Every structure is written in C-alpha cells, then in structure tokens.
Amino acid sequence: MSCEAIRVAESSLWTWGRDAFWLAFVAAHPSFLMGKWLMWDPRIPLEGWFIEQWLECSNDGGADEETLAQDDVVSYVWNEFCNHAVLFYPLPLISSA
C-alpha cells in the first residue's frame, strides 16, 4: 500500500465512510454475521467502530434473532446511522415537508 493510500485510509472522512457503509449494510442485512450470509468475501476486513461493536455483541449472543427482532435491529441501526451521519452531513436526513 502506498503512503498516499495509507493517509487516505486513515483520514476521518475515510473512517466515517467505512462506518457509514457498515451501518447501511447491517440495516439491509440484519442476519449478517449470524451464519446466514453465504456470499461474504473474507478479504473484506470487518473494521470500524460499528462493525467491531456489532461483532462483539453477536459473539456475546446479544444480537441473535430471538433477542432482537428485525425491526428492532433496523431501528437501532437507523438511530446509530443518524447520529453518525451528522458528523459530515449536518442537514436532516428525512424532511417532514
């Protein structure tokens, strides 16, 4: 990896985007990491504050389908996404016009 690529990968915008990706991905696929995602490419690193927290919770048995209904997962992830998005996007994500 070049020095420029390392600087980009360590920038705050890069880490924000990586975490935004994981928030959106888990919202779209709440059963991911519960043994129900056969097409995952293990070369994609599971890095970032959200996915690492999600992994820890799922390893503790705290994120299984019986404990968290899919609606609860999506609601939780949406709230986390809104809190995360405001770091670089200060406008409301949903307009009540």
MDAnalysis code that builds the backbone (N, CA, C; Angstrom):
import MDAnalysis as mda
import numpy as np

u = mda.Universe.empty(291, n_residues=97, atom_resindex=np.repeat(np.arange(97), 3), trajectory=True)
u.add_TopologyAttr("name", ["N", "CA", "C"] * 97)
u.add_TopologyAttr("resid", np.arange(1, 98))
u.add_TopologyAttr("resname", ["MET", "SER", "CYS", "GLU", "ALA", "ILE", "ARG", "VAL", "ALA", "GLU", "SER", "SER", "LEU", "TRP", "THR", "TRP", "GLY", "ARG", "ASP", "ALA", "PHE", "TRP", "LEU", "ALA", "PHE", "VAL", "ALA", "ALA", "HIS", "PRO", "SER", "PHE", "LEU", "MET", "GLY", "LYS", "TRP", "LEU", "MET", "TRP", "ASP", "PRO", "ARG", "ILE", "PRO", "LEU", "GLU", "GLY", "TRP", "PHE", "ILE", "GLU", "GLN", "TRP", "LEU", "GLU", "CYS", "SER", "ASN", "ASP", "GLY", "GLY", "ALA", "ASP", "GLU", "GLU", "THR", "LEU", "ALA", "GLN", "ASP", "ASP", "VAL", "VAL", "SER", "TYR", "VAL", "TRP", "ASN", "GLU", "PHE", "CYS", "ASN", "HIS", "ALA", "VAL", "LEU", "PHE", "TYR", "PRO", "LEU", "PRO", "LEU", "ILE", "SER", "SER", "ALA"])
u.atoms.positions = np.array([
    [0.853, -1.174, 0.000],
    [0.000, 0.000, 0.000],
    [0.897, 1.234, 0.000],
    [0.593, 2.197, -0.856],
    [1.400, 3.408, -0.957],
    [1.143, 4.320, 0.245],
    [2.052, 5.261, 0.443],
    [1.888, 6.223, 1.546],
    [0.606, 7.026, 1.377],
    [0.286, 7.406, 0.138],
    [-0.944, 8.163, -0.118],
    [-2.171, 7.324, 0.237],
    [-2.163, 6.054, -0.126],
    [-3.291, 5.179, 0.188],
    [-3.442, 5.004, 1.696],
    [-2.334, 4.938, 2.415],
    [-2.382, 4.814, 3.873],
    [-2.968, 6.076, 4.488],
    [-2.556, 7.269, 3.995],
    [-3.101, 8.527, 4.515],
    [-4.606, 8.611, 4.270],
    [-5.051, 8.213, 3.087],
    [-6.483, 8.248, 2.781],
    [-7.232, 7.289, 3.689],
    [-6.691, 6.079, 3.878],
    [-7.355, 5.064, 4.697],
    [-7.417, 5.463, 6.164],
    [-6.592, 6.403, 6.584],
    [-6.591, 6.840, 7.973],
    [-7.297, 8.179, 8.164],
    [-7.802, 8.778, 7.100],
    [-8.457, 10.071, 7.230],
    [-9.801, 9.927, 7.933],
    [-10.261, 11.016, 8.524],
    [-11.539, 10.967, 9.228],
    [-12.702, 10.740, 8.262],
    [-12.594, 11.280, 7.042],
    [-13.654, 11.055, 6.065],
    [-13.703, 9.583, 5.644],
    [-12.545, 8.955, 5.486],
    [-12.493, 7.535, 5.125],
    [-13.130, 6.676, 6.224],
    [-12.748, 6.916, 7.468],
    [-13.295, 6.103, 8.554],
    [-14.787, 6.364, 8.725],
    [-15.214, 7.615, 8.510],
    [-16.643, 7.926, 8.550],
    [-17.389, 7.142, 7.475],
    [-16.848, 7.144, 6.254],
    [-17.485, 6.418, 5.152],
    [-17.517, 4.922, 5.389],
    [-16.428, 4.389, 5.943],
    [-16.384, 2.949, 6.242],
    [-17.452, 2.585, 7.261],
    [-17.589, 3.383, 8.306],
    [-18.600, 3.097, 9.318],
    [-20.012, 3.301, 8.775],
    [-20.190, 4.312, 7.919],
    [-21.499, 4.509, 7.283],
    [-21.856, 3.301, 6.421],
    [-20.861, 2.751, 5.721],
    [-21.095, 1.541, 4.926],
    [-21.581, 0.402, 5.808],
    [-20.902, 0.139, 6.924],
    [-21.287, -0.974, 7.789],
    [-22.661, -0.756, 8.400],
    [-22.983, 0.487, 8.766],
    [-24.320, 0.773, 9.295],
    [-25.385, 0.454, 8.255],
    [-25.176, 0.907, 7.033],
    [-26.149, 0.644, 5.963],
    [-26.214, -0.837, 5.626],
    [-25.074, -1.508, 5.613],
    [-25.042, -2.927, 5.267],
    [-25.789, -3.770, 6.295],
    [-25.541, -3.517, 7.570],
    [-26.215, -4.293, 8.615],
    [-27.712, -3.976, 8.637],
    [-28.090, -2.738, 8.350],
    [-29.518, -2.404, 8.277],
    [-30.191, -3.174, 7.143],
    [-29.484, -3.316, 6.029],
    [-30.049, -4.032, 4.879],
    [-30.019, -5.551, 5.079],
    [-29.053, -6.047, 5.849],
    [-28.876, -7.484, 6.063],
    [-28.690, -7.756, 7.556],
    [-29.760, -7.624, 8.357],
    [-29.612, -7.781, 9.810],
    [-29.143, -9.169, 10.246],
    [-29.308, -10.183, 9.410],
    [-28.851, -11.522, 9.799],
    [-27.384, -11.762, 9.454],
    [-26.725, -10.752, 8.878],
    [-25.293, -10.855, 8.591],
    [-24.552, -11.139, 9.892],
    [-23.592, -12.021, 9.828],
    [-22.760, -12.452, 10.953],
    [-23.482, -13.381, 11.918],
    [-24.664, -13.823, 11.544],
    [-25.370, -14.815, 12.352],
    [-25.389, -16.142, 11.619],
    [-24.424, -16.330, 10.720],
    [-24.318, -17.576, 9.992],
    [-25.241, -17.681, 8.801],
    [-25.804, -16.569, 8.340],
    [-26.768, -16.622, 7.256],
    [-26.342, -15.782, 6.058],
    [-25.057, -15.575, 5.868],
    [-24.574, -14.780, 4.745],
    [-23.505, -15.587, 4.019],
    [-23.939, -16.406, 3.073],
    [-23.051, -17.356, 2.416],
    [-22.093, -16.709, 1.425],
    [-22.448, -15.548, 0.874],
    [-21.638, -14.966, -0.186],
    [-20.597, -13.964, 0.324],
    [-20.293, -13.922, 1.599],
    [-19.352, -12.956, 2.130],
    [-17.930, -13.261, 1.670],
    [-17.222, -12.231, 1.236],
    [-15.824, -12.358, 0.816],
    [-14.939, -12.044, 2.021],
    [-14.233, -13.024, 2.558],
    [-13.440, -12.798, 3.771],
    [-12.269, -11.839, 3.577],
    [-11.995, -11.426, 2.338],
    [-10.929, -10.437, 2.117],
    [-11.381, -9.029, 2.507],
    [-12.673, -8.835, 2.711],
    [-13.182, -7.539, 3.146],
    [-13.049, -7.477, 4.666],
    [-12.214, -6.556, 5.155],
    [-11.979, -6.527, 6.613],
    [-13.189, -6.007, 7.382],
    [-13.460, -6.636, 8.485],
    [-14.551, -6.217, 9.372],
    [-13.959, -5.221, 10.370],
    [-13.717, -3.995, 9.889],
    [-13.071, -2.963, 10.694],
    [-13.955, -1.736, 10.787],
    [-13.869, -1.067, 11.910],
    [-14.627, 0.149, 12.158],
    [-15.373, 0.019, 13.470],
    [-15.683, 1.161, 14.083],
    [-16.287, 1.109, 15.419],
    [-17.617, 0.364, 15.413],
    [-18.454, 0.582, 14.405],
    [-19.773, -0.053, 14.439],
    [-19.690, -1.562, 14.246],
    [-19.001, -2.009, 13.195],
    [-18.970, -3.448, 12.905],
    [-18.233, -4.206, 14.005],
    [-17.203, -3.581, 14.601],
    [-16.498, -4.239, 15.701],
    [-17.410, -4.379, 16.920],
    [-18.213, -3.347, 17.188],
    [-19.195, -3.421, 18.277],
    [-20.240, -4.491, 17.962],
    [-20.691, -4.520, 16.704],
    [-21.696, -5.492, 16.281],
    [-21.157, -6.917, 16.422],
    [-19.917, -7.129, 16.026],
    [-19.286, -8.445, 16.170],
    [-19.197, -8.859, 17.630],
    [-18.786, -7.932, 18.475],
    [-18.667, -8.238, 19.898],
    [-20.026, -8.614, 20.481],
    [-21.041, -7.876, 20.107],
    [-22.395, -8.152, 20.598],
    [-22.885, -9.513, 20.093],
    [-22.630, -9.810, 18.806],
    [-23.084, -11.088, 18.257],
    [-22.303, -12.251, 18.852],
    [-21.027, -12.040, 19.188],
    [-20.230, -13.097, 19.815],
    [-20.687, -13.365, 21.241],
    [-21.246, -12.340, 21.883],
    [-21.767, -12.496, 23.236],
    [-23.155, -13.124, 23.243],
    [-23.705, -13.331, 22.047],
    [-25.054, -13.864, 21.956],
    [-26.110, -12.789, 22.118],
    [-25.695, -11.518, 22.144],
    [-26.629, -10.431, 22.375],
    [-27.362, -9.966, 21.132],
    [-26.987, -10.446, 19.951],
    [-27.633, -9.956, 18.728],
    [-28.281, -11.085, 17.941],
    [-28.715, -12.142, 18.632],
    [-29.355, -13.227, 17.880],
    [-30.786, -12.842, 17.533],
    [-31.362, -13.590, 16.627],
    [-32.684, -13.227, 16.107],
    [-33.772, -13.328, 17.168],
    [-33.620, -14.214, 18.142],
    [-34.634, -14.320, 19.182],
    [-34.597, -13.108, 20.107],
    [-33.393, -12.586, 20.355],
    [-33.255, -11.463, 21.273],
    [-33.682, -10.159, 20.625],
    [-33.255, -9.941, 19.391],
    [-33.576, -8.707, 18.680],
    [-34.423, -9.013, 17.458],
    [-35.629, -8.514, 17.444],
    [-36.468, -8.651, 16.255],
    [-35.843, -7.813, 15.147],
    [-36.105, -8.190, 13.915],
    [-35.520, -7.479, 12.783],
    [-35.872, -5.992, 12.826],
    [-37.097, -5.662, 13.196],
    [-37.494, -4.253, 13.296],
    [-36.670, -3.519, 14.343],
    [-36.361, -4.193, 15.441],
    [-35.531, -3.583, 16.480],
    [-34.118, -3.330, 15.967],
    [-33.577, -4.273, 15.199],
    [-32.238, -4.119, 14.632],
    [-32.215, -2.929, 13.691],
    [-33.191, -2.866, 12.785],
    [-33.237, -1.777, 11.816],
    [-33.415, -0.440, 12.528],
    [-34.274, -0.384, 13.533],
    [-34.485, 0.852, 14.295],
    [-33.200, 1.280, 15.007],
    [-32.530, 0.332, 15.644],
    [-31.277, 0.623, 16.333],
    [-30.228, 1.143, 15.348],
    [-30.074, 0.454, 14.227],
    [-29.067, 0.845, 13.237],
    [-29.418, 2.202, 12.633],
    [-30.696, 2.470, 12.366],
    [-31.100, 3.765, 11.823],
    [-30.723, 4.891, 12.794],
    [-30.993, 4.701, 14.079],
    [-30.618, 5.718, 15.069],
    [-29.113, 5.936, 15.105],
    [-28.354, 4.850, 15.056],
    [-26.893, 4.966, 15.021],
    [-26.438, 5.673, 13.751],
    [-27.077, 5.345, 12.612],
    [-26.719, 5.965, 11.338],
    [-26.981, 7.472, 11.387],
    [-28.117, 7.881, 11.919],
    [-28.438, 9.314, 12.026],
    [-27.413, 10.038, 12.891],
    [-27.041, 9.444, 14.012],
    [-26.022, 10.041, 14.876],
    [-24.675, 10.114, 14.175],
    [-24.370, 9.119, 13.386],
    [-23.099, 9.059, 12.673],
    [-23.083, 10.037, 11.497],
    [-24.171, 10.130, 10.769],
    [-24.230, 10.969, 9.567],
    [-24.016, 12.443, 9.881],
    [-24.467, 12.891, 11.027],
    [-24.377, 14.309, 11.365],
    [-22.919, 14.788, 11.459],
    [-21.969, 13.882, 11.598],
    [-20.563, 14.280, 11.670],
    [-20.099, 14.984, 10.399],
    [-20.578, 14.530, 9.238],
    [-20.182, 15.145, 7.971],
    [-21.361, 15.663, 7.162],
    [-22.574, 15.407, 7.611],
    [-23.769, 15.854, 6.894],
    [-24.735, 16.442, 7.912],
    [-24.633, 17.750, 8.178],
    [-25.395, 18.358, 9.270],
    [-26.879, 18.603, 8.987],
    [-27.346, 18.365, 7.773],
    [-28.756, 18.592, 7.437],
    [-29.599, 17.377, 7.842],
    [-30.903, 17.569, 8.050],
    [-31.771, 16.424, 8.387],
    [-31.754, 15.369, 7.281],
    [-31.773, 14.111, 7.654],
    [-31.778, 13.028, 6.681],
    [-33.168, 12.807, 6.089],
    [-34.188, 13.137, 6.846],
    [-35.567, 12.995, 6.385],
    [-36.274, 14.336, 6.572],
    [-36.928, 14.766, 5.541],
    [-37.665, 16.022, 5.605],
    [-39.113, 15.726, 5.940],
    [-39.687, 16.532, 6.791],
    [-41.100, 16.351, 7.148],
    [-41.944, 17.412, 6.441],
    [-41.644, 17.661, 5.185],
    [-42.334, 18.707, 4.416],
    [-43.750, 18.343, 4.085],
])
